[in-house]
Structure formats: C-alpha cells, structure tokens
Amino acid sequence: MGISRKQLVDIIKKEMASLHAEIKEDLEALRQDTKADIASLKTEFRAEMTSLRSAQTETATTIREWQMERGFQTALWLLRPEIVFILGDIFDEGKWSTPTNWEDDVRRFHRMFRHSTDTELVVLVGNHDIGFHYEMDWSKLQRFEKVFNSTSTRILTKKGINFLLVNSVALHGDGCPICQSVEKELVKLSRDLSCSLQNSPPSSSIGSDSAVEGCEGAESLPPTPPIMLQHYPLYRVSDASCTGEDAAPPEERHLLFREKYDVLSKEASQKLLQWFKPRLILSGHTHSGCEVLHDNSYPEISVPSFNWRNRNNPSFILATLSEGSHSLSKCFLPEESTVIAVYSSAGALLLLAVMAHCLCFKSVGPLLPCLSLCALIGKHKYL
C-alpha cells in the first residue's frame, strides 16, 4: 500500500524536528565544553624557597638562588601559567631581619621571581617570613603584607575558582591578638562561602522567602568549594604513608609530627575542614611531597621544596583548574648532584683540553713551562 503525499510530508517533518533537536543538544554540549575550556586556569604551586639571606655560605647561597631563578624563569617561559602561588617561607631570616636586610631580601626576591603582567604571583606567609607563633608580631606581619599588597587570610577568586589563602602560622588557638584576628576573618569567609553555596546572593536574599538565615550582608562568591592554600599541612601523625621519589627519606617517614610546629593542631585542622569543606588542599613546610586524604573526603598535597638547599630534587605542581575539576602534574627540576657532576666533568674536560693543547706545542720539558706558553700561543693566534 502506497504512502500519500501528506503522510510523506509528515514523516519528513518529524525526522527534521528530531534532527533539529539532536543538533541543538550537540551544540549545547559543545558550548558547555568550550565554556569549561575558557574557564580553566593554568596554575603553579611552589613551596619552601628559604634561601634569601640564609645562614649558608655565600657561595652556597649564590648557587641556590641561581638555581631557583633559572628554574622559575624557565618554567614561566615553557608553561606560561596565569597565576603562581608560593606557599610561604620565601625568606629564611624574615623573622628577625633588620629593616635594611629586609629591603635587600625583598629586592633580591623580586629580581629572582620577576614575571610579566600576564602572570600573577601570589605569596602566602610562612614561619620563616614572620616567625613561629611565639616570634610573630603585628609589625612583621604587616611588613610582609605591605610588600605583597594583600592580607594574609582571604579568598581570591579567578575564573569562578575560589582560592582560600590561610595564614596558618596564626592558627595556634591560644587567643593571641593575631590569632583572634585571623580566626575572625576565617569565620567571616566561611559564612560568605556557605551563603554563596546555598545560592543566596546577598543582593536578592533580603526580604525574600528563599533567603538563608544569617546571610544578609554576606559577600557573594562563586558557589564552588574552595581550593585551600596554606604553609603548614593539616594535622597528620607522620609521613609514614607518603610514597614517591620526592617523599621524605625512609628513615624520617615514621618520625612523629609535632602539633603547631610541624603540622597544624587537630583542633585547627578540623575547624578548617568543617568551615570550608575544601575540594583540594595544598601546603608546604615539610620540604617533602605527600598525598593525604582527610576524613575520606578532603585531599591534601604537600608540595616539596623548590630549593636545592632543602632537597636534591626540587619540584613544583602544575595545575589546570576549572570550577568543578582539577588536573595536577608534578614537575621536577634538575638534581643538584647531577648539575654539580655535569659542571665538574665539563671543567675537567676543559682542563684536559688546555693541557693537551699546550703539550701539542711542547713535547719535551716539564709541564709548568708548557702551561706558561699557553698565553703566548693564544696571543700569537690573534695577531
């Protein structure tokens, strides 16, 4: 039985409508993928510089500052990150530097870690910058904040991603003035973030039936869990479960950490997790790499030192971040032992080449007179 012209038109219309719906779906998916790509953020995380004005010899300091400068500049040139976070301890003696020494250290830091306007550099505070809890005071903290033009505890938002920057040196919990100020700011930031996560923008919550109680006046933030950055790691017993080539040496992994010195206290750690429920935590301080999962929910990565002084194989973390996901890679710098071996071998080969060059022109006689002729031979070639 044949199909009438009207039936054929209806069938074609249905097929066209179905095809149109599929194309619309595909375009929307492509639009979302493109949006996610645009919103991604290429980021670097580094920890433990601690070389500027240290107690090392001048030669060791110069070599290691050269290593950090070359490593930093090369990474910027190759990877072109949009933002770089340094997780504290950029100075070794910041806790007791005189004003003159401090200015000199700051000048050297800006020379070593210079960057273009396309890259933002964000520096967190560490115990070597302002001192351990019992050494820090307002003048040291404000001096640090003035240099880097920011407060030490805040939320920084980039492309819809919330970075929670924590002054972990002040989380001692003993009610000191700086500790009280930092904890008060953390409570405020927790409220701001909680209100934003509950989709209650302050501008529309007042007088609204859907307003969340207590959110009036809260700052509006992107409704995503934060990435928490701090110098001290959250509480853990030791590095016994840490693995990898950048983990602590086997003989050190089972050493028990001291609360409020090696890691944050249990109490402070639980407060941060309960207040912010971070999707990722990055910390420094231990000089070694480690991955920890807190409460089976909150992953923390301890970023190893970036300085040859603290380990033979320094490294940093390269991250690609979006509002809902993150991808991390660890990038290693040349090992100090390898670089020393290469330069020593090159120096020895150069010396042998010079000696061979001299001996070619004097096959008889002691070696020292031969070496003294090298200058004359070289000069003769330029005449």
C-alpha positions in Angstrom: 0.0 0.0 0.0 1.5 3.3 -1.1 2.2 6.4 1.1 0.2 9.5 0.4 2.0 12.8 -0.2 0.6 14.2 3.1 1.9 11.2 5.1 5.3 11.6 3.4 5.5 15.3 4.4 4.5 14.5 8.0 7.3 11.8 8.2 9.9 14.3 6.8 8.7 17.0 9.3 9.1 14.5 12.2 12.6 13.5 11.0 13.6 17.1 10.6 12.3 18.0 14.1 14.2 15.1 15.6 17.4 16.0 13.7 17.0 19.7 14.8 16.7 18.6 18.5 19.8 16.4 18.2 21.8 19.3 16.6 20.6 21.6 19.3 21.7 19.1 22.0 25.1 18.7 20.4 25.6 22.5 20.1 24.7 23.0 23.8 27.2 20.3 24.8 29.9 21.9 22.7 29.1 25.3 24.2 29.4 23.9 27.7 32.8 22.2 26.8 34.1 25.4 25.3 32.9 27.3 28.3 34.8 24.9 30.6 37.9 25.3 28.5 37.7 29.0 28.6 37.2 28.9 32.4 40.2 26.7 33.1 43.1 28.2 34.9 46.7 27.1 34.5 48.4 27.4 37.9 51.7 26.7 39.5 52.2 25.9 43.2 55.7 26.2 44.8 56.9 25.9 48.4 59.9 26.5 50.6 62.2 29.0 49.0 64.1 29.8 52.2 67.4 30.9 50.7 67.4 34.7 50.8 69.9 35.9 53.4 70.3 32.4 55.0 73.0 31.1 57.3 74.6 29.3 54.4 78.0 30.2 53.0 77.9 33.0 50.4 78.8 30.5 47.6 76.1 28.1 48.5 73.5 30.9 48.7 74.5 32.3 45.3 74.4 28.8 43.6 71.0 28.0 45.1 69.5 31.4 44.3 70.7 31.0 40.7 69.0 27.5 40.7 65.7 28.9 41.8 65.8 31.9 39.5 66.6 29.7 36.4 64.0 27.1 37.4 61.3 29.8 37.9 62.1 31.7 34.7 62.3 28.6 32.6 59.0 27.3 33.9 57.4 30.6 33.2 58.7 30.6 29.6 57.8 27.0 28.9 54.4 26.6 30.7 53.1 30.2 30.7 50.9 29.9 33.9 48.3 32.5 34.5 48.9 32.5 38.3 51.7 31.2 40.5 51.3 30.5 44.2 54.2 30.3 46.6 53.2 28.6 49.8 55.3 30.5 52.2 58.9 30.6 53.5 60.3 32.8 50.8 62.8 34.3 53.2 65.0 32.4 55.6 65.6 35.1 58.2 62.5 37.2 57.7 61.5 36.6 61.3 64.5 38.6 62.6 65.7 40.7 59.6 66.6 44.3 60.2 64.9 46.9 58.0 68.0 47.1 55.8 68.3 43.4 55.4 64.6 43.1 54.8 64.7 45.6 51.9 67.7 43.8 50.4 65.9 40.5 50.6 62.8 41.9 49.0 64.8 43.4 46.2 66.6 40.1 45.5 63.2 38.2 45.6 61.7 40.5 43.0 64.8 40.1 40.8 64.7 36.3 41.0 61.0 35.9 40.6 60.3 38.6 38.1 57.4 37.9 35.8 55.3 39.5 33.1 51.9 41.2 33.6 50.3 38.1 32.0 51.2 36.1 35.2 50.0 36.9 38.7 52.3 36.0 41.6 50.6 35.3 44.9 52.7 34.7 48.0 51.5 33.1 51.3 53.1 33.7 54.6 55.3 31.1 56.3 57.0 30.8 59.7 60.4 31.8 58.2 58.8 35.0 56.9 57.3 36.3 60.1 58.5 33.8 62.7 56.9 30.9 64.5 53.8 31.7 66.6 55.8 32.9 69.6 58.0 35.1 67.4 55.5 36.8 65.1 54.1 40.2 65.9 52.0 42.8 64.0 55.0 44.7 62.7 56.4 41.6 61.0 53.0 40.5 59.6 52.2 44.0 58.3 55.7 44.4 56.8 55.1 41.1 54.8 51.6 42.1 53.8 52.8 45.5 52.6 55.4 44.0 50.3 52.9 41.7 48.6 50.0 44.1 48.7 47.5 41.7 50.3 46.1 40.4 53.6 47.5 37.1 54.7 44.0 35.5 55.1 41.5 35.9 52.3 39.6 34.4 49.4 41.0 35.1 45.9 38.6 34.3 43.0 39.8 33.7 39.5 37.6 32.4 36.6 35.0 31.2 39.1 37.5 29.3 41.2 37.8 30.2 44.9 41.3 30.1 46.4 41.3 30.2 50.2 44.6 31.7 51.4 45.2 30.9 55.1 47.7 32.4 57.5 48.4 29.0 59.1 51.1 30.5 61.4 48.4 32.2 63.3 46.2 29.1 63.9 47.7 28.4 67.3 44.4 28.6 69.1 45.7 30.4 72.2 43.8 33.7 71.7 46.8 35.8 70.8 45.7 39.1 69.0 46.9 38.0 65.6 45.3 34.5 66.1 42.0 36.1 67.1 42.1 38.4 64.0 42.8 35.5 61.6 40.1 33.3 63.1 37.6 36.1 63.0 38.3 36.6 59.3 38.1 32.8 58.6 34.6 32.7 60.3 33.5 35.6 58.0 34.9 33.9 54.9 33.2 30.7 55.9 29.9 32.4 56.2 30.3 34.2 52.8 31.1 30.9 51.1 28.4 29.0 52.8 25.8 31.6 51.8 27.1 31.5 48.2 26.9 27.7 48.1 23.3 27.8 49.2 22.5 30.0 46.2 21.6 33.0 48.3 23.2 36.1 46.7 23.2 38.9 49.3 21.6 41.3 46.8 18.5 39.2 46.5 18.2 37.5 49.8 16.9 40.3 51.9 13.2 40.2 52.2 13.0 37.1 50.1 11.1 33.9 51.1 14.1 31.9 50.0 16.6 33.8 52.0 19.0 31.8 54.0 19.0 32.8 57.7 22.1 34.8 58.6 23.2 35.6 55.1 22.2 39.3 55.0 25.3 41.3 54.1 27.4 38.3 53.1 29.8 38.7 50.2 28.8 36.9 47.1 31.3 34.3 45.8 31.1 31.7 43.1 29.1 28.7 44.5 32.0 26.2 44.4 34.0 24.7 47.3 37.4 26.4 47.6 40.9 25.2 47.0 42.7 25.8 50.3 46.3 27.0 50.3 48.5 27.4 53.4 52.0 26.9 54.7 51.5 24.4 57.4 49.9 21.0 56.5 46.8 19.9 58.2 47.3 17.5 61.1 48.7 14.1 60.3 50.7 11.7 62.6 53.7 11.3 60.3 54.8 10.8 56.7 54.7 7.0 57.1 52.0 6.7 54.3 53.8 9.0 51.9 55.4 7.5 48.8 57.2 8.7 45.7 60.6 9.9 44.8 60.0 13.2 46.5 58.7 11.8 49.8 60.7 12.1 53.0 63.7 9.7 53.3 62.6 6.3 54.6 64.5 6.9 57.9 62.4 10.1 58.5 58.9 9.0 57.4 58.0 7.4 60.8 59.1 10.4 62.9 56.0 11.7 64.7 55.0 15.3 63.8 54.6 17.9 66.5 51.3 19.8 66.5 51.6 23.5 66.0 55.2 23.1 64.8 55.4 20.5 62.0 51.7 20.4 61.3 48.5 22.3 62.5 46.8 21.1 65.6 44.0 18.6 65.3 41.6 21.2 66.5 42.6 23.8 64.0 42.6 21.2 61.2 39.1 20.1 62.0 37.8 23.7 62.1 39.2 24.4 58.7 37.6 21.3 57.2 34.3 21.9 58.8 34.1 25.6 57.9 35.2 25.3 54.3 34.9 21.7 53.1 37.7 22.3 50.5 37.8 20.3 47.4 41.6 20.4 47.4 44.3 21.4 49.9 47.9 22.4 49.1 50.5 23.0 51.7 54.3 23.3 52.2 56.6 23.4 55.3 57.8 19.7 55.4 60.1 20.1 52.4 58.8 16.7 51.1 56.0 15.5 48.9 52.9 13.7 50.3 49.3 13.0 49.5 46.8 12.6 52.3 43.0 12.1 52.3 41.4 13.7 55.4 38.1 12.2 56.6 37.9 10.2 53.4 36.8 13.4 51.7 39.4 16.1 51.5 42.6 15.5 49.6 45.8 17.4 50.6 49.0 17.6 48.7 52.2 18.7 50.5 54.3 20.5 47.9 58.0 19.7 48.1 60.7 22.4 48.4 61.7 24.4 45.4 65.2 24.9 46.7 68.4 22.7 46.4 69.2 23.6 50.0 66.3 21.6 51.3 66.3 18.6 48.9 68.4 17.3 45.9 65.4 17.0 43.6 63.2 20.2 44.0 59.9 20.3 42.2 56.6 22.2 41.8 53.0 21.4 41.0 51.4 22.4 37.7 47.6 22.5 37.8 44.8 23.1 35.3 41.8 24.1 37.3 38.1 24.7 36.5 35.1 25.4 38.6 34.3 21.7 39.0 37.6 19.8 38.4 41.3 19.9 38.6 44.3 18.2 36.9 47.7 18.2 38.7 51.2 17.3 37.4 54.4 17.3 39.3 57.4 19.0 37.5 60.9 18.2 38.7 63.9 20.5 38.4 67.4 19.1 37.7 69.0 17.4 40.7 71.8 19.4 42.4 74.1 16.3 42.3 73.6 15.9 38.6 74.3 19.6 37.9 77.4 19.5 40.0 78.6 16.3 38.3 78.0 17.8 34.8 79.8 21.1 35.6 82.7 19.2 37.3 83.1 16.9 34.3 82.9 19.8 31.9 85.6 21.6 33.9 87.8 18.6 34.0 87.5 18.1 30.2 88.3 21.8 29.6 91.4 21.5 31.8 92.5 18.4 29.9 91.8 20.1 26.5 94.0 23.1 27.6 96.8 20.7 28.7 96.6 18.8 25.5 96.7 22.0 23.5 99.9 23.0 25.3 101.5 19.7 25.0 101.0 19.6 21.3 103.4 22.6 21.0 105.9 21.3 23.5 106.6 17.6 23.6 109.7 17.8 25.7 110.2 19.6 29.1 108.3 19.9 32.3 104.6 20.6 32.3 104.6 24.0 34.1 106.8 25.8 31.4 104.4 24.3 28.9 101.4 25.8 30.6 103.1 29.2 30.8 103.3 29.2 27.0 99.6 28.9 26.5 99.1 32.7 26.9 101.8 33.3 24.2 100.3 30.8 21.9 96.8 32.3 22.3 98.2 35.8 21.8 100.0 34.7 18.6 96.8 33.4 17.1 95.1 36.8 17.5 97.9 38.8 15.8 
